[in-house]
Each structure stands twice: as C-alpha cells, then as structure tokens.
Amino acid sequence: MNWLIILVIVVVLIAFNALYVAAEFSTVSASRPRLAQLAEGGNSTAQTLLTIVEDPHKLDAYVATCQVGITISSLVLGFFGQAQVAQLIAPFFVSFGDFSEIAALSTSVTIILILFSSLQILFGELIPKNIGIQYPERMAILTELPLRWSANIFRPLIWIFNGSGQLIMRLFGLDNISEHAHLHRPEEIVMLVEESGAGGLLDREEERLLKNILDINEVMVRQVMIPRTRMIAAPDNLPFDAIFKLVADSPFSRIPIYKDSIDNITGFVHLRDFLCHVQAEEKPNITDLMNQVPFVTETMAVKSAFSLLQRRHFHIAIVLDEFGGTSGLITLEDLIEEIFGDLQDEFDDLPPSVRLVGRDRLWLRGDTLIGDLNEYLDLNLPDDEVDTVGGLVLNAMGHVPYVTEEILVDGATFRVEKMSGRGVAEASMRITKEQAARVEELLR
C-alpha cells in the first residue's frame, strides 16, 4: 500500500476520533442559557442542541453516539496499524540480519502501536477535548450535523449497548438514568462558582454574592439577629410622649412593645404612626398604635424567616429561645444583608464588624460570626455552642472578663477591648502577615 494512502487513512481515523471527542465534551459543557439565547436568535442547530441537553435520555444517547464513534475509530486505527503498516516496516528490521520474521513483526507492531497511540492521544483526545471545553457552544453547533448522521448509523449498536448497560445496572440494584442525573448538588455548585472566580469568569463581588445565596440554607436566625441585650423595647404602660421620644431617638423606625416583661412582647409601634398623631396634636393610648408582630425560633433557617416576612408583609420578627422567652429581634434588612453584605444607612451607628489595626491585629465586633472569621482567616474555631466572637471569648473564659484580658482559643489569641454590661462588645486578635493580607483584600 502506498505510504501517502496510509497517511491519509491515519489522519482521517484520528480526525474522526477528534470529532467525537470534541462533540462529547462540548455538548456536556455547553451552557443552556447561551444555547437558549442562540436559539432565540434563530439558530436552529442551537435549538436542536437545547432539546438534547435538557433531556437526560437524549443527552445520554448523544454521548453514547460519541463513545461508540471513539471506540470504533480507535479500534480501526489499531487494526490498520497492525495489519498494514507493521507489515510494511517489518522487512526493514529483517534486513539487518539480527531479526527473525516473527521478531521483526513484533517489533514493528510495538513501534506502530506506540506511535499511533501517541498521535491518537495528542490529536484525537487532548487537543479536541480542550477545544470542546474552551468553546463549548461553538463546537457543539459545528459537530451536531455529523453527530446526527452518526446517531442514525450507530443506532442499532447504541440500542444494544444502552440496553445491556441498563440491564446490568438493574441486576446490581443501581438506578437507571433519571431526571436528576445531570443536576448539580449545592456543594458542587459552590465549587463551580469558586473555580469560575479563580478563572476570572466571575469578579470577587459576584463570587461572594453567589456563595452567600448558596450558603443561605446553612445560616440560622440566631446567627444574624439583634440579640436581646441590644434590643430597644418599651412597656405598654409608658405615656405617649415617652415612647415617641424613645422611638425618635433610637436608630430603628420600629420598636417592640411588651407587657410586664420583655419576654411577653405583644406587638410593635412604627415611628410613622407617631408622626401622624403628633401633627394632629393627639395622644392616643399606645395599645391603639400597636401592630402585630410575628415570632420565629432561633434555629429557623434564614431563608424560611425571609419567606415568612415577605409572605406576611412584615419588616421585623421577634426571635424566641427554646423556653419561649425573647432571644432577640430580626429585621428584613438583617436577612438581606446576609446575602448582600452590610447596608449602611444614615441611621446605622455601628462600626464595621472587622477592621485591621496595624499589621498584626484584627479588631472584631462582639457580634462577628465565628463562621465568617473562620472563612476570613482559614481558621477552625468552634462554633457548635456559640455563634459570635463575643460568645466564644465569654464561653472560653468562663467568667465575666475585664478589658485587656486575653485568652488563647484553638491557637488564636483574643483580647477583650470593650464590654457592654457582662457581654463582650469588642475584641481583637493577633494575626499573621498572611492573614492580614487576606483581610486587606477582603475589605477592599
């Protein structure tokens, strides 16, 4: 056989293999929203691909076509190399005189297999795979027509192999392909977001927002609430003027009203309602101004609390502890901030929850979440018993601390900077230069 013909056949077989590899990886990697956008723009091939990637059964058959094509082209290339090319170069080794015909043929087969396998891996596997992953929609569209022809040609083989595979899976008690076969678990989506951020496809803010949304199911109400010790509330027997002054002077437009004890909250009042009566020079009983207030538990998921407030059109809710007493208060703003970050307005008088002091010390507000601190500094501080830095320091010391008192917790040294009653309002901790650099980057 002519060497030119041999070269053409080898190139064609490797090209077929490359086609099926590129088709497989590009179709599996293709973005559904991008395909939908192309389909809406009039691209009929994109519309065909969209119906394939949205149907697990069709996608499985499409991938099976690629696998059959890859297998056939690889087998034919190996058979051709052994049957034709090795036979052509075997006489070359025999001519040396030291090789028998069998040894020469074996050597020829080995060399051809190594050469063809190298060409197949490089040009038939790695390069088309990388192109398919890098340009998924474009390559999927380019390869759709030959894959459609191949599917018709390979249909009997695909039917036999898919049927056999499903039968074997049933024999081993495994589920066949389902509607969830190509879906991602939340933790997998987080990994995809992180990889997209590392690859520059998402900026830092987009990555943070997406991760916050995905993590929202893990956050409980007690982790974002205003604790009981920081609540501003009023008894229902206070005069109108006294409560109006309390509301007007507070940073909140709504404050809870309780009967006898803060553990018996009966409603809340809004600054807007006071202004109407002040303008009319009226002083109604405070119970006539009260609005109903919903109650949630400490362990309720933030997502559930957000849905409750939205559904019932409330902006605040009272958080109950395990004994039914008041544990704190949660606002719609607190829940939104859990996703978008702090929303500072002209009424917010609290400093940021973290800030750098010099190059080796991190200042922390007492209500800074331990989970956030672990993420900021790559620490593993315990948060199973308490949620905040103030609670962690207080719990570790075992007594009411004094300002400047220090304690070591799991390798981190905390110092009390400010007390609020018996609680730790502010603390600081020693950090390394690497941790300081990480915090600086996060605070930009």
N, C-alpha and C positions, 0 to 999 in steps of 0.2 A: 504494500500500500504506500502511496506517495506521502512523503513527510508533510507536505502542505495540507493534504486532506486530513491527516492525523491531527495537525494543529487546529484546523477549523473545527473538527469534531470535538476536541477537548475544550476549546473556547466556548462552543455552543452549549455543551453539557454544564460547564461551570456557570455560564450565563443563566441557564435555566435554574440552577440551584440558587444563584443570587436573586433571581426574580422572586422565587417562592419565599426565600428568607426575608427579603425586603417587604414583600406583601404581608407576611405574618406579623412582623414587628411593627410596621407602620399602621396596620389596621388595629392591632391591640392597643397601640399608643395613641391613636387618633383621638382628638378632643371632640366630644359630642356637640358642645356648643359651637365650636368652629365649623364642624360639618353642617350643623343646622343653619348657620349663617351663610355658608356657601350654597346650601340647597335653596334657601330663601332668595338668593341672588340669581337663581336659575340654573345652577349646576346640577344636571340630572344624575351624574355619577356620584356626587356627594349625597344626593337624596337616597340613592341605592345603598351606599355605604352606611348611611344613618340607620336605615331599616335593619341592616346586618348587625351593627354594633349595639343596637338597642334590644335585640332579641338574642338571649343567651344560646338558644338552639341553633339559630342561623350563624352566629359567630363561631360556635363550636364546629359546625360543618365547614365554615370558611377556613378556619385554622387547620382542620383535618385535611382539606384540599392542599394546603401549603405543605403539611407534613408528608403527605403521600408524594407530592412533587419533589420534595427534597430527598426523600428516600430513594425514589426511582432514579433521579439524576445521579445520585451518589453511587448507587449500585451499578448503573450502566457505565459510569466513568471508571469504576474499579474493574469491571469485567472487560471493558475495552482496553484498558491499560495492560491487564494481564494477558489477554488473548491476542492482541495485535502488537502493541508497542514493545512488550517484553520479548516477543518472538523476533522482532526486528533487530534488537540490540544484543540478543544472546550470542549471535555469531561473532560479534566484536570481542567478547570475552574468550570464546573458544580459540580465536586466532592467536591469543597469547601463548597457547600451548599448555598452560598450567591448569586449565579448567576442563572438566568433562562437560558434556552437553547438559546433563542434569544440573550440575553446579552453576554453569553459566546461566541457565534459565532461571534458577532460584535467585541468583544474584540480580539478574535483570528485573525479576518481579519485585524484589525488595526495593531496589532503587526507584522503580516506576511508582510503586505504592507510596514511598516517602515523598517523591516529587509531586505526584498528583494530589496527595493528601495535603501537602503544604499549600499548593495552589488553590485547592478547594477551600481550605480553612481561611486563607487570606482573602481571596477574591470572591469566593462563593458564600462565605459566612460572615466574617468580621466586618469587612467594608460595607456590604449591603445592610447588615444589622445596624451599624452606626448611622448610615444614611437614613434608614427607615425610622429610627428613633429621633434623629435630629429634624427630619422633615416629614412627620407622620402623615399629615393630611395630603400633602402634595404627592408623596409616594403611594399612598393608598389609592388615590384617584388614578395615578398613572398605571398601577398594576391591576385595577379592578377588572378591566376587559379580559386580559389573558387569564386571570383567575376564574372568570365566569366560564370561559371556554374549558379551562382545566377541570372545573367542577362537573361539567357535563361529561367529559371524557372519563374522569375518575369516579363517577357516581357509583358504579357497582362496587368498586373497591372500598369507597368511603362507607357505603351501607354495610358491607361485611365487617369492616374493622370497627366501626362505631357500635354496631350491634353486638359484636363479640366483646368489646370493651365494657359495654353496659351490662351484659350478662355476667361477666367476671366480677364486676363491682357488686352486683346483686348477690352473687354467691358468697362474697366476703362481707356482706351486710353493709356495704357503703352506698350512700345516696348517689343517684344519678344527677346530671346537671339540673340545677333549679334556677329559679328567677333571681336568687341571691348569689349565684356562682361568681359573678363578675363585679360584685359590690365590695366596697372597702369598709373595714371596721374603723371606728373613730380614731383609734391609736395609729392605724395605717395612714389615715388622712393627715394626722399631725406630722407623721414622718414625711409625707409628701410635701406638706407646707414648709417644713424645715429644710428639705432638700431644695425646694424652689427658692427659698430665701437665700440659701448658701450659693445657689447657682445664679443669683441675680435676677430671677424672674419676678420676685416679689421684693419690694423695699421693706425696711425694718418695721415700719408702722403697719403695713399691710399684713406682714407675718404675725405681728403681735395681736392685731385685731382678730385674725382668723383663729389663732391658737386660743385666745380668750373665749371666742364663741364655742369652739370645740370643747373647751375645759369647763364650760358653764355648768354642765351636769354634775361635776365633782364638787362644786362650791356650795356650802350650806349657808343659810340665812345668818347664823351666828357669826360667821366669818366677815360679814360686811355690815352688820347692824351698828347703830349707835347704841353703846352699852347703857344700861340703867343709870350708871353713875354720871353720864354726860347728858342724860335726858333733861329737858326743861318741861315741866308739867305743873299744873295748878289744881288745887282743890276746888270743888264745885261751889263752895260757900264763900269764896272770895268776892268782894264787890266788883262791879263792872269796871270801875276806873283802875283798880289794882291789876286785874287780869289784862286790861287793854295795855297798860304800861309794860307788863311782863312780855306780852306778845310783841309790842312795838320795839322793845329794847333787845329782844332775842334775835339771833341770826336766822330764825326759822319763821315762816309765814303761818305754820300750823303748829299748835301745841296740844298735847293730850290733857284731858280733864279727868280727875279721879274723885271718887267718893271715899272719904275716910283714909284711904291708903293708896299709894301708887300701884299696889298690886290689884286694885279694883278700878281700872280705867273704864270710864263709861262713854267716852266719846272724845272729840277734839273740836277746837274752835279755829277759825281762819281769820287772819288779820282783815281780809276784805269785808267780812260781816261786821266787824267793829267799826270800820270807817263809815259805813252806811249810817249806822246809828249815831256816831259822833257828829256827823254832818247835820243830822236831824235833831241833835241835842236830846237823844233818847238814851235811857239806861235800863235796858231790859234785864231780866234775870238771866244769868249765864247759861242755865239749862235750856233756855229758849234758843240760844245761838249754837248749841252743840250739834255736831254732825256725827253720824255713826262711824265707827272705826272697825276695820277687820282685824282679825287675830291670826297669827301664823306661829308655827313652832320653830324652835332653834334649829332643828335638824331638817327642816324643809329645804329642798333644793332651790337655789336662787331662781332657776328657770320657772319652777312652779309658782314661786312667790310673784314673779314678774307677770305671769299669765293671770294670776288671781287679781292683782291690782289693775291690770288692763281690762279684764273682763267686768270687774265691778266698778270701774272708773274711780278708783281711789289713788291718792298720791302717797299715803303713809299706811303703815300697819304696825300693830303692837306685837312684839315677839314674846311668846310665853316660854317659861322654862318647864322642866319636867314635872314640877309641882303645881303648875298653873299660875305661878306668880309672874310678874313682869320682869323679863330679862333685858329688854331693850326696845328699840324702835327702828323700823326700816322704812326708807323712803324710795320712791321711784327713781330718784336721782342716784341713790346708792347702788341700785341694781344696774342702771345704765352705765355707771362708772366702772362696774366690774368688767364690762366689755370694752368701753372706750377710754377708760382711764379717768383721772380726776378732771371734773368740770368745774373749774374755779370761777366763781362769780363775785360780785361786789359784796355779798353777804358772808362769804366764806373767810373766816379769820384764822383757820388752822394752817400751820406751815406744811410744806411738803412732808410726806411720810419718811423720806430718806434724803440725806444730803452728805456730801463729803466735808470733813473737817481736816484740813491738811492733807497729807498723803498716806496716812496710816490709821485714820479713824473715821468710822461711819456713824453719823448721827441718825437716830431712829426715833420716830414717834412710837409711843407705847402701843398704839393700835395697829402697827405694821404687822401684816400677816407673816407668820413663820414660813408658810409655803412660798410666799414671794421672796423672802430673804434667802431661802434655800436655792431658789431659781437664780436670783441675782448673783450669788457668790459661790454657787455649786457646793453648798453645804448639805448636811443631813441632820439638821436639828430636829428633835422630836416634836411632832405636832398632833399626837394622838390624844393627849389630855387637855392641852390648851391650844388656842389658835393664834394668839398675838405675842409679840416680843415682850410686852409688859407682863402678860400672864406667865410666860416662860421664865422670866427673871424672878418674879414673885414666887412661883412654884419651886424653882430651884433653890432659892434662899431659905424658904421655909419659915420666914418671919417678915414683918414689915421692915423693908430696908431703909437705910438713910442715904442721902445724896452723897455721891462719890464712892459708895460701897461697890466692890467688884466681885464677880463670881465667874468661874470657868464652867461652861456648859458644852460638853461634847467637842472640846478643842477650841471653842470660841470664848473670848473673854469679854464680858459685858460690864459696863459701869453705869450705875444709876445717875442720871443727870438732873431729873426733876420728878417730884412726887405730886400727886393730886389726891389729897386725903391719904388713904392707905394703898392707893394704886400707883404703879409706875407710869408716869405720864411721858417721860422721855428717857432714853438710854443711848449709850454709844458702845461701839465695839471696835477692837483692834482688827485691822485687815492688812493683807499683804499688798505689795505694789501691783501685782497682777489683778487682785480683786478690786483695787482702787481704779485701775484702768478699765475694768469691765463695767463698774458702776458709772464711771465718767461717760462711757459710750452709751449706756442705757439712759442716762439723764439728759443727753443732748436733745 
